[in-house]
Every structure is written in C-alpha cells, then in structure tokens.
Amino acid sequence: MSSKPGFEDLIISIFENAPYGIISFKSIRDERDKIIDFECLFINPKAERIVGVPSHEMVGNTLLTVMPGNKTAGIFDRYVDVVETRKSTSFKNHYDGEHFDNWFEIHASALGDGITISFLDISDHEMAIRKAKASEARYEQLFQESIDSIFITNSELLLLEANNSMLTTFGYNRGSIRNFSLKNLFLNEDDFIRFNKEFYKNDRVEEFEAELLLNDGKSGICLINVVELSQSEDGLRLYQGIIKDITRKKLSERELIWAEKLSMTGKIARSIAHEVRNPLTNLSLALAQLKDEIPPEVDEADLYIDIIERNSKRIGNLITELLESSKPKSLKLTKTLLNGVVAETLLLVKDRLKLQGMKLIEDYDSSIPLIPLDSDQMKTALINLFINAIEAMKMGEGVLTIRTYFEDRTVYLEVADNGIGIPEENINSLFEPFFTAKATGMGLGLTAVQNIIKSHAGKISASSVLGEGTVFHVSFGID
C-alpha cells in the first residue's frame, strides 16, 4: 500500500524541479554580530547548472569562498541588507567574476537568520535588449547628425519629430515643430496640393521638387522623399521624410547652362559678324562711290542714300552689340564704393525720370565696404537696369527705388520698380540671349548686364509680381 508524500517531500520536489535556481544560506556573523558571509544550506539542480558548482561543493561552504565575485559585484551587500531589514528585493545585476560574465535576475527574501535567493541567467535576453538599444542609439545618432533634414510625420502630414538639421534649416525649435503641418513649409500652395495628391495616391512621395520656406524668411529648392516607417503601438501610421536642399546644385546647373548659352551666343555672333560685316563693308563702299557718281539734278537720290546709310549703320551697331553681350569682359578693377557708382549712374537717367513724372527713392547703407569694380563697366550694367525699370512703369506713377545694404559679408544692391511686372514663367529666361518681351530690341541688354556682373564675381537675379513691379537683386561677396 503506497503512502502520500509528506509536506516536506513536496517542498523539496518543487525546489528541485523549479525552472530557476534556488539557494538557501544562513548568516555567518562575527563577534560584533555583523554578517561577514553566508553558509550554503541548500542548492537545487537548476542553480547547480547555472553557477557551475555541484551540490557537494556548495552545501556547507560559504558564499564568498566559492563565489567571491558577489562581493565586488555588490550583490553580497544587498543580501545583508535583506537579512537586516527583513525586506525582500528583486534586481538585475551583471556578474563578472570567477568563470562568469553574465547578467542575472535575482530575487532575495529573508529566511530566519539567513536568506533564500532565486535567480535566472538572463544574459541572452539582456544582450538582445542592449543590442537593440545600441542599434536604436546608432539610429538616433544618424537621425540627429544627418546633414539632410529628416522628420517623422503621421498620415495627416503633421510633424511628430524632426532632427537638428531640419530645425536649423527651417528655423524652428523642437517644441514648436511638433504637430506642425508640412504644408506650412511650402512657398507655393499649388506645390503642396500636388505633393498631397501624390502622397495619398501612392502612400509615399519620391524625389518631389518644390521651393520651401527656409530660415530667416529665405526660400530654397528642395527634394522631398516620404516613405511609410511603421505603425505605432496605438495603430497610428508613421512616415519618415527626408528633405535635401538642392538650391546650390540648381544654381550650379543654371550657371553651367548660362555659360553654355553664352558660349553658343558668342559663336553665333562671330559667325554673323563674319558673314554680314564683309558684305556690309562692300555695301558702304559701293554707296560712297554711288554718291559721287549720281548727278546733282537727281533730287530724290539723297533721301534714299540716307536711308541706306542709316540702316547699314544700324546693322553694324547691332552686330557690335551682339558681340559685346557674349564676350567676357576685360576689367580694370579698383577698390570702389558701390554707392558712389550707383549715384553717378542715376545722374544719367534723372532727366528721363523727371520728364516721365516719376519718383526716385535712394536708400544707401553707409557701412558698405569698398569692393573691386570697373566703374565704367558697372555703370553700363546699371544704366541698362535703370532704363529697363523706367520703361516698365507708367508715366506719372512710376517709383524707382534703389537700395544698398551689407549683410553676411556680402554687398547687396536692389533696383525696384512698380511697373507692370514679369510673368513667373519668364523670370528664369530674363538673362537668356535673344529673350525679350519688347516689340523692338534683340534681347541682349540683360545678357550683357549679367555678363558684366559675373565678370565681377557677382550674382544677379530678379523677382516680380504681375501688376506690382519687379526687383533686380545684385550681390558681391567679400573675401
């Protein structure tokens, strides 16, 4: 007849088959009743496997004799505290001693004048967590230190997070950009509408080019990419976006195209000059000979000869203008105050302004430093800009505004009018050879202006609003 196992046998069976290590100790105290070590009373099979010490070597021996690393790891002091305070504790601890280099999860409870500990080797789990955290830290570092602007947004295109580059580029702080709509970064609403349509149609946006509002009220041409990142714990769909400022690249491309067009203009000009000037010279010589041979009594001869002479001269001047507009300028540079050159050039058009009943506003920055200029060449460029502005304005209503200022080691000149303005689609073509909106003219004036400005290592651009006017922006960097 079998008997049921006793309570003690049941407890031992539980301990021996537990999935975690269990060790019981009693306190060893000195003459001052201070705990100086623990004697092992019991160790279960799981604990033997974890610590790598068999039961017969562990039971009856002391903790610090078998595993002195408990002291240096700070675990021994925590055990003493449990016995003295009678308060159980649970903690994770790295143990680097004897044959160990492991992480353990430990629970300790007081038992009489001793302690019972249960523990698990969680090294694999802890290493996985630490690798994940290291990976997350590396991602965070890449996120924050990227030169490009990176952001996290939801499906409503509200920004949830942005890296340091984006905050700097667009002039926001971390608090103000949260739940900030991506729409607010677009200079033109039509661009955002196209962007929004592509995003909702494809659930992503690739290589979208648009002009965005940057820091300090400036704008830049940017490429935007947005892809789905993941879903958050609450089911919110998240997207990661990258914005790359390609303004400089675009400007470089435009400079290259401009140089190629100017080179082609020069080739055309030289070809035309060669093909036209020779016959034109022969025509002038023949005309001179004809004048000597026509009898005085032919009354109408002088009228027709005059017409031929004037138009021959005009053709010659147009060819010269064509050659000059495309030819690199040979400059005689001297350190000069731009304000003075501008003021002197304005004297040449003030009579025209007065006759047209137009107003002149001059605003010069006295802090502007001297810059290398060929005064004669610069006056040629400026008078062209001034006359263009005057011709764009209505008689009696025109206001020509001239402004200079110095900022970020750059000298700026603005020539503004309140004329008819320029259509947006024509702005980028203004400085191209042969482009003109006038009924008369070859479209070489602004090409020549740009050639002169660029010969001075300067830059020129234009902005305009139809019906409100145009502003030409000229700038010269200071080394």
Salt bridges, closest charged atoms under 4 A:
ASP33 OD1 - ARG29 NE 3.66
GLU39 OE1 - LYS26 NZ 3.68
GLU57 OE2 - HIS56 NE2 3.89
ASP77 OD1 - LYS71 NZ 3.52
GLU84 OE2 - ARG29 NH1 3.49
ASP101 OD1 - HIS94 NE2 2.74
ASP113 OD1 - ARG29 NH2 2.78
GLU126 OE1 - LYS92 NZ 3.20
GLU126 OE2 - ARG130 NE 3.21
ASP148 OD2 - LYS244 NZ 2.99
GLU161 OE2 - ARG174 NH1 2.87
GLU161 OE1 - ARG178 NH2 3.17
ASP191 OD1 - ARG194 NH2 2.89
ASP203 OD2 - ARG237 NH2 2.63
GLU206 OE2 - ARG204 NE 2.94
GLU209 OE1 - LYS250 NZ 3.38
GLU228 OE1 - ARG237 NH2 3.11
GLU253 OE1 - LYS250 NZ 3.95
GLU255 OE2 - LYS454 NZ 2.55
ASP306 OD2 - ARG310 NE 3.05
GLU309 OE2 - LYS291 NZ 3.28
GLU324 OE2 - LYS327 NZ 3.19
GLU324 OE1 - LYS329 NZ 3.42
GLU344 OE1 - LYS379 NZ 2.70
GLU362 OE2 - LYS350 NZ 3.94
GLU391 OE1 - LYS438 NZ 2.73
GLU414 OE1 - ARG403 NH1 3.62
GLU414 OE2 - HIS473 ND1 3.77
GLU432 OE2 - LYS261 NZ 2.44
